[in-house]
Amino acid sequence: MIRTISPVDGSVVLERHIHTPEEITSILRNATEAFKAHKHTPLKDRIAISTKFLDLLLEKKDVLVRAALKHD
């Protein structure tokens, strides 16, 4: 775990998981395989996917902000 410590009072503000070398290798392998498939997706489909993602992000922005603030 990596801990972010507040300089104000020394309390732990946030804790983050440290990935093992094996986890990093797996993550990179999965990303590489996903890219190989995704690069063949037509541009119009990639734009539609990105647009849908942005729409969902905007739709859920309040929930995401609250979740982020809860971890700060």
N, C-alpha and C positions, 0 to 999 in steps of 0.2 A: 504494500500500500504506500502511496505517496500522500502525505498529509500537508495541507495548506494551513499554516498557523497564522492567526491574527497577530500583528505586531502590537495591537492595542492592549489585548489582555492575555495573549498566549493561548487562547482557546483554539481548538481544531475547527476550522471553517469548512473544510471539504476533505474527503478522502477519495482517492482514485486508485483503481486496480492497476497493478503493473503487469503487463503481459509477459509470459514466459517466451523464450526463444521459439519453442514449439508452437505456441499460439500465434506468434507473429508469422512464422513460416506458413501456417495453415491459412491465416487471414490473407496473406499475399498470394498464396496459391489460388484461393477462392476468387479473389479479385481478378487475377490474371485470367482464369477460366471464364468468369462472367464477362470480362471485356472481350474475349475472343468471340463469344456468342453475340454480345450486344453490338459490336462494330458492324455486324451484318444487318442490323435492324434499320429499315429505311428512315431517313431523316424525318419525314412527316410523323412517323410513329414515335421517334425519340422526342420530338417536340411535344406531341400529345402526352407522353409520359411525364415530361418535365412540367408541363402546364398543370396536369392533374396533381402532381406533387406540390407545386406552389399553391394551388387552390386549397389543398388539404392543410398545408402549413398555415395559410391565412385563416382558414376556418377554425383551426385549433390553437391559434396564437395565444389566446388567454390561458388555456390549459397549460401550454408549453411554458409561458412566462411564470405562471404560479409554480410549476414543477422546478424550473430553474432557480427561482428565488428560494424555494424550500431547501435546496441544496447549498445555498450560499450562506 
